[in-house]
């Protein structure tokens, strides 16, 4: 995933050094938080500071924090994916991109609302990627700039 992020950055953001960015991680699921806390060294070793934020809920994060790239796998239950995706767009810099895994239902609830303000791209995922849920998913890319 790191190499894909670096390649995307070089092709879409420009000459700024990728390693000058800090990665902010927000994770509510405690086993995942623990895992991330135990493995922060890999990013630091590559010169990329990684911060596991004290916020457990992305929806509560202050929108003064603006990002070039947001990668997400939001919760899917009770319309949370839609709320999280909307919040991601609030955090996006003008030249930034959101890439999020979303449930199939978001094609009808999220995509139509983006058509006037954002360039979008849908990447279909194989059926059964999340075997334990049975939910069909896709990746949605959104940016205020054209997406290659």
Secondary structure as the mmCIF struct_conf table of DSSP 4:
data_model
#
loop_
_struct_conf.conf_type_id
_struct_conf.id
_struct_conf.beg_label_comp_id
_struct_conf.beg_label_asym_id
_struct_conf.beg_label_seq_id
_struct_conf.end_label_comp_id
_struct_conf.end_label_asym_id
_struct_conf.end_label_seq_id
HELX_RH_AL_P HELX_RH_AL_P1 UNK A 2 UNK A 12
TURN_TY1_P TURN_TY1_P1 UNK A 13 UNK A 13
BEND BEND1 UNK A 15 UNK A 16
HELX_RH_3T_P HELX_RH_3T_P1 UNK A 18 UNK A 20
STRN STRN1 UNK A 23 UNK A 25
BEND BEND2 UNK A 29 UNK A 29
HELX_RH_AL_P HELX_RH_AL_P2 UNK A 30 UNK A 38
TURN_TY1_P TURN_TY1_P2 UNK A 39 UNK A 40
HELX_RH_AL_P HELX_RH_AL_P3 UNK A 41 UNK A 45
TURN_TY1_P TURN_TY1_P3 UNK A 46 UNK A 47
STRN STRN2 UNK A 50 UNK A 52
BEND BEND3 UNK A 54 UNK A 54
BEND BEND4 UNK A 56 UNK A 56
HELX_RH_3T_P HELX_RH_3T_P2 UNK A 58 UNK A 60
BEND BEND5 UNK A 61 UNK A 61
TURN_TY1_P TURN_TY1_P4 UNK A 63 UNK A 64
STRN STRN3 UNK A 67 UNK A 73
HELX_RH_3T_P HELX_RH_3T_P3 UNK A 77 UNK A 79
HELX_RH_AL_P HELX_RH_AL_P4 UNK A 80 UNK A 90
TURN_TY1_P TURN_TY1_P5 UNK A 91 UNK A 91
STRN STRN4 UNK A 92 UNK A 103
TURN_TY1_P TURN_TY1_P6 UNK A 104 UNK A 105
HELX_RH_AL_P HELX_RH_AL_P5 UNK A 106 UNK A 109
TURN_TY1_P TURN_TY1_P7 UNK A 110 UNK A 110
HELX_RH_AL_P HELX_RH_AL_P6 UNK A 111 UNK A 114
TURN_TY1_P TURN_TY1_P8 UNK A 115 UNK A 117
STRN STRN5 UNK A 119 UNK A 124
TURN_TY1_P TURN_TY1_P9 UNK A 127 UNK A 134
STRN STRN6 UNK A 137 UNK A 143
BEND BEND6 UNK A 144 UNK A 145
HELX_LH_PP_P HELX_LH_PP_P1 UNK A 146 UNK A 147
#
